[in-house]
C-alpha cells in the first residue's frame, strides 16, 4: 500500500509540474536552511576539538569597566601581565601560556611579506599538540628560532624542507627556522578570527620580544589590551572553569593596578571550544541561539507556505476523492495517500545545496555526515511532510462522496479562517525574522567599527 501511494504521489506530481516545483522549491529552501543552521551551530560549538587537551584548556578574557566607552562590554583577551601572576599564584594549574600577535616585514632571500607573527610561551606546546613535519617543540628553547606551518614554509621557500633557513624581520632581526608543522584545520579559533586575519602561520618564542621591542617578558604588560593577544590556562582533570573563575576573581583583587580597574572590572573564563564565539560575546549577542531560532522559523514559514499551496491545489482534486470514496476507499486510506504525497515532496526537497557554497564563501569546513545525520534527517522529513500536509489532507478527505463529486469543497468557505490565520502567522514570522536579521546586522557593523579602532598589538 505504501509504495502504491508513493507511485500515485509521483504520478500526481508529474501531472502538476508547476505546483510540484513551487512546493519542492519552497520546502527545499526551508529544509536546507534548517539543516545548514544546525550544522553551523554544531560546527561553531565544537571548534578546537582536534587538540587532545581541548576539554581542559580555558582562555582568559576581561569584562570592561562600566565607564569604559569602547563599544565592547567585554574583551576576549586580557593583559599579558596576567599570565605570570597566574603561574606564580595558582599552583594547581598544569600550565599557562600567552599568545601575542604583532605584524612585521618578513624577508626570505629576495621575497618579503608583511606577516602577522604569533609569539608564544613555551607552555603553549604542552597545551596544543601540533603535528611536526620537521623538528620539535624543543627548538623553542632558542629565542632566535622560528616555527613555520606547511603553507608559510612553501610561501617563503617553496618547500617544507626548510630547517636551518633564515627569516629576517624588519630587515634587521634574523631568525632560523627550527621546525615545520602541518597546517592547523580551519575549525580552530587560531584560523577563524572574524575581523582579524591572524592565522597560525609563523610562530616565534615570546622571549624574542625582548630583542625586538625591549619587552619585559617575565613581567608582561599592564598597558596594552589587544583583541589578538590571548592568555590560556590548562587545568588538571579534577578542576574546572568554575574553580578557575573563583581563583581569577581573587587574583584580580590582589594584583590589578588601580589605574587598570577603570579599564576592566573582572576576568572571565571561556572554554577553549567556545573561544571562536568570543567576539560575539563581547556584545552579549547569543549568536548560537539566534542561528537556531532563525533556521527553525524559516522552516516553519516554508511549512506554512506549503500547507497553503497544498490546500489550494487539493481543492481541485475533490472529485478524485469523491470517486475514490464511491469505489470504497476509506478516509484513513485517503489520508495515507495525501500524507504520503506530502512526505514524498519533503523527501525531494531534502537537498544539500548550501553547504558547499557556504564553505567556499567563508573558508569553513562544514560537512554533512550522512551516516551520523541520516536518522534525524529522516525524522525531519517525516515531521515536515506530515505536519505540513496534515491540514490539507484532513480538509479534502472529510467531505462526503456526494459533496466531493459536486466539487462543493471548492465553493464553500470551510477552512478559510484557518487559512487566513496561517497566512497572517506567516507574515508575522517573516516580519520578526527581518527584524532579528536587522538587529544582528547592526550589531555586526558595531563590532566591525569598534574592532577597527581597537589596537591589535
Buried (B, 14 or more C-beta within 10 A) or exposed (E): EEEEBBEBBBEBBEEBEEBBEBBBEBBBBBBBBBBBBBBBBEBBEBBBBBBEBBBBBBBBBBBBBEEBEBBBEBBBBBBBBBBBBBBEBBEEBBBBBBBBBBEBEBBBEEEEEEBBBBBBBBBBBBBBEBEBBBBEBEBBEBBBBBBBBBBBBBBBBEEBEBBEBBBBBEEEBEBBBBBBBEBBBBBBBBBBBBBBEBBBBBBBBBBBBEEBEEBEBEEBBBEBBBBBBBBBBBBEEEBBBEBBBEBBEEBBEEBBEEEBEEBBBBBBBBBBBBBBBBBBBBBEBEBBEBBBBBBBBBBBBBBBBBBBBBBEBBBBBBBBBBEBBEEEBEBEBBBBBBBBBBBBBBBBBBBBBBBEEBBEEEEBEBEBEEEEBEEEBEEBBBBBBBBBBBBBBBBBBBBEBEBBBBBBBEEEEBBEEEBEEBEEEBEEBBEEBEEBEEEBEEBBEBBEEBBEEBEBB
